[in-house]
């Protein structure tokens, strides 16, 4: 599974419960595995997230936003 290129207008805290992810933002690539967490910034930088594990990835995401604001904008 690979997301389409997208961005977030509000900050997110992401916890990887299961799986392995490749997170590509421009020329910067980060890898995350079960037990890792990261902050997805709210400065609107486009990125892609790919499940690189053999099993499904499970993420818990907390978003700090306002009513009516989308959490994700596909590009």
C-alpha positions in Angstrom: 0.0 0.0 0.0 1.2 3.5 -0.9 -0.6 6.7 -0.3 -1.1 9.2 -3.1 1.1 12.4 -2.7 -0.7 14.5 -0.1 -0.2 17.1 2.6 -1.8 17.9 6.0 -2.9 21.4 7.0 -2.9 20.6 10.7 -0.2 18.8 12.8 -0.5 15.1 13.5 1.1 12.7 15.9 1.5 9.3 14.4 2.2 6.1 16.4 3.1 2.9 14.4 1.5 0.0 16.2 2.4 -2.6 13.6 4.3 -2.7 10.4 7.1 -0.8 8.6 6.8 2.5 6.8 8.8 4.4 4.3 8.0 8.2 4.6 9.2 10.3 1.7 9.0 14.1 1.9 10.9 15.7 -1.0 14.4 14.3 -1.0 14.2 13.2 2.7 13.3 9.5 3.4 12.6 8.2 6.9 11.8 4.7 8.0 9.5 3.8 10.9 8.7 0.5 12.5 6.3 -0.8 15.2 6.8 1.2 18.4 8.0 4.3 16.6 6.2 7.6 16.6 6.6 10.9 14.7 5.1 14.3 14.2 3.7 15.1 10.8 4.1 18.9 10.5 1.4 21.3 9.5 3.4 23.3 7.1 1.8 21.6 4.1 4.8 19.8 2.7 3.7 17.1 0.2 4.7 13.6 1.0 4.1 9.9 0.4 3.9 7.0 2.9 4.4 3.4 1.9 4.0 0.2 3.8 7.2 -1.7 3.2 6.4 -4.6 5.5 5.0 -8.0 4.5 1.9 -7.4 6.7 -0.6 -4.6 7.1 0.6 -1.5 9.0 -1.5 -0.2 11.9 -1.2 3.5 12.8 -2.8 5.5 15.5 -3.1 9.2 14.5 -4.0 12.2 16.6 -4.8 15.4 14.8 -4.9 18.9 16.3 -7.2 21.0 14.1 -10.3 23.1 14.0 -13.8 22.1 13.0 -14.3 21.9 9.3 -10.6 21.8 8.3 -9.6 18.7 6.3 -7.0 16.4 7.8 -5.5 15.4 4.4 -5.4 17.1 1.1 -4.5 14.9 -1.9 -2.4 16.6 -4.6 
